[in-house]
Amino acid sequence: MTNRTFRSVFWTAVERFGAQAFQAVFTVVLARLLMPSDYGLVAMIFIFLMIGQMLVDGGLSLALVQKKNPTEKDFSTVFWFNVGFGVLLYILLFYCAPLIARFYEQPQLISIVKIAGLSIIIRSLGIVHGTKLTVALNFKRQAFISIWAMILSGAIGVVLAYYGYGVWALVVQFLANNLLRTLLFWLSKTYWYPKFVFCVKSFNSLFKFGSKYIVTSLLDTIYKNMFAIFIGKRYTAQELGFFQQANSLTNLLTTNIAYTVSSSFIPLHTKLHSDVDQQRKTFNRFLSLGCFIVFPTAILFAILAEPFVSLVLTERWLPTVPFIQIFCLAYLFYPVLVINRSLLLAKGFSKQNLMAEIIAKTLGVAAFLIALPHGILWICASIGFYTLVDMVVSSIFVKKYVSIRQIEQLKIVAPILGLAVFSGVIAWFVIIGVMHYAPISNFMQLLLGGIAGFGTYAFGAHLLKFDELKFALNYLKNKRQEAL
């Protein structure tokens, strides 16, 4: 199971970070070709697209994954629900486009909403195919689909930006990514096509679990994207663009890692439904893996944010630096939060997961409303407060319903955090020490800081005999031998 766990995480990581690596490259190129206000316009409507894409699934795909033996009738029922509801949501969004544009006082949003909204229908056509691969633990094929979709859609976006299409480069890139993913899912070797069947009994059974998850996801989606609504209304599109870019870059290196690790946790945990001891070991392994990667990455990115932005995005994006630094700290404990939530869902406690979400989001929204008049920096800090509260609340529910105490998790997390902080301090002193004697370029700051930080972290992990490092190295060694 140890090898199976890492193999699942490995291919999930390849999927997410392979796609995100190319996304990062395209983001850099597009940031040099487009203006911050272009990103701000897209951010204004992103909440509507995310809510639509999330509602169209209704949490039924997770219910299929969580169900021990889903039938073909289950899959076809979910497919037709997704498509039908996706069409209805798009029609609603289409007719609400003028209202959205009027709210932001941006007339061009009318056409942007109508075109970008097509992604809801397109995505609904491929959700079940992706779920089939997840149930089969075929994360490798999902990885290739995501990467190719990102490469092709990113290239389309860059070409459009180069020829001066502005915000439409981002809209078409987003739409193309969803279209290509869906096409590749249908063309992949899943060998599955929907039957003309809709079973009410099957739908009710799946919806009983999925409905609570969908409310949880809805709250999470609204919370994460409400910042764009209020910032877009209260501040300029350019300021919203700075905020959104900082949030996206930080998410790439923090929350995406957490979700990469957790996305294969539920299907693996479900496979082990009769082995409680292995379930606990799997939880500990996923928790330690997520923290082992996120902690040093977030801390070092916060330290190296200024030279990174200057070198990669150009100096016109420098206002994002303080936002990035706060976000890095805000999302530091995201792996702990996500793995705890995933455990509740894997155990079937979707109602308890929803309760935890409501408590944390209520406090998070209150913190945001207090911070809103004081500027975007305070808004970023309120996100950090919410993440900390959500982690604590989720761990309390895990202790109550799954009997895993916070002290057990702390014993896993604390040594990793201590080493990550120490590595960040070393990187900071190296950069400051070198610059004290001679000014160095942004590239050299990144190079020296990265080598000092990650080198110290890897060496410390080796000295302290962290299982995560040996675990990863052994797996990669075995994969290399298999390739030979």
Secondary structure, DSSP 4 states (H G I P E B T S, - for coil): -HHHHHHHHHHHHHHHHHHHHHHHHHHHHHHHHS-HHHHHHHHHHHHHHHHHHHHHHTTHHHHHHHSSS--HHHHHHHHHHHHHHHHHHHHHHHHHHHHHHHHHT-TTHHHHHHHHTHHHHHHHTTHHHHHHHHHTT-HHHHHHHHHHHHHHHHHHHHHHHHTT-THHHHHHHHHHHHHHHHHHHHHSTT-----S---HHHHHHHHHHHHHHHHHHHHHHHHHHHHHHHHHHHS-HHHHHHHHHHHHHHHHHTHHHHHHHHHTHHHHHHHTTT-HHHHHHHHHHHHHHHHHHHHHHHHHHHHTHHHHIIIII-GGGGGGHHHHHHHHHHTTTHHHHHHHHHHHHHTT-HHHHHHHHHHHHHHHHHHHHHHGGG-HHHHHHHHHHHHHHHHHHHHHHHHHHH---HHHHHHHHHHHHHHHHHHHHHHHHHHHHHHHHS---HHHHHHHHHHHHHHHHHHHHHHTT-HHHHHHHHHHHHHHHHH-
